């Protein structure tokens, strides 16, 4: 966040929805994806005036890999049009499939892949 007196520029990450039962393009497991919208905005007196640089990301729940969607597909998924799920054009931004840590889908914390249960929340990982 960058402020100059009474105005500033900030980044925003908005979690839109969870999309279940898709195959992860990084590790090949059946997983859920979190649809996230990121953008920058200009604010005056802490009131957002306008935004730009909107991007839609899909984050794999199994390995934490991050994929970027094109804007049209991201907007369609944001509005609930699930008919495009078979033809998603996803570009990989961060590949976490070969790392030794996985993300707990319950609490979102990073856990070593050798664990069967999350040490943070106690949820079963596999």
N, C-alpha and C positions, 0 to 999 in steps of 0.2 A: 504494500500500500504506500502510495506517495502523496504527500499533502503539501500544498503551498497555501499557507494561511487558512482560508475558508473553503478551499476546493482541493480536489485530489483525484487520483486515478487508482483503482483497485482491481484485483482479480476476484472472480467469483466462480465457485464450483457448486453446481446444483445437481443433487441426485434425483433423477427423474423416476426410474422404476427398475424392477428386476425382471429379466426375461429368462424364464426357466427352460430346461430341456433342449439345450443346443450343444453341439460338439465343439470343444475348444480347438481353435485353429492352431494353437501353439503346441499343446501336449496331447490332443486327441481324446481327452476324457469327456464324458457327458457331464455338463455343468450348467450353471446359471451365469448370466452376464448382468452386471449393473450398468445401466445406461446413465451417463453423466454428461451434463452440458457445462462447458467452461466458457467464460467470456470476460472481457475487460470492460469497465465502466467508469465514466466520469461523474463525480459527485460534487455538489455544491451544498454547503451546510449539512453534510452527511445525507443528502437526498440524491439518489441516482438520477442523473439527467439523461444520459444516453449511453448505449453500449455498442461494442464492436468486437471483432475477432471471435465470433461464436464458433465453437467446435463441439462436436459430439464424440464422446469416447465410450467404448464398451470395455469393461474390466471383467476379466474371467475370474470367477470365484474359486476355481480349483487351483490355479497356479499364479494368479495375480497378473497375468500378461495384459497389456493395455493395447487396444486397437482403436484407430480413428476411423470414423464413418464420414462419408461425404454429407454435406449439409442437408440435402433433400431427403436422404434416407433417415438421417437423424431426426428431422422434423416429423417425418411420417411415423417413426417409432414413438416419438414424444406424444403424438396425438392418438396413439393406440392402433395404428394400422399394422397389424401383425402379418398381413399377407406378403410383405416384402422380406420376411425372415429367411426364405429359401435362397434369395438372390442378393445377400448383403455383400457390399464391396468394402471389406475391412482392410485397412493398412496397419501392419503391426508397428507399434511405437516402442514398446518395451516387451521383450521376450523373457519371461521368468520361468519358462518350462524346464530348463535344465539346472536351476538353482536348487540348493539343498533345503531351502525353506519353502513352506506353503502357507497360504492364508487360511485362517479359521473362518468359515463362512458364517459362523454365529457372531463372533466378536470382532472379526476383521484383523486380528493381530497376527504377526508373523510367527510361525512355529516350525521347528525342525521337522523335516519330512519323516524322520524315523519314529516320531511320536504317533501313538494311536488316538490319544485324547489331548485336547488343548489344555496346557498348564494354566491358562488364564481364566477360562470359563468352565472347563470340564466337559465340553461338548466332544462327542465322538467325531474324529476327523475323516474316517473312511467308512 
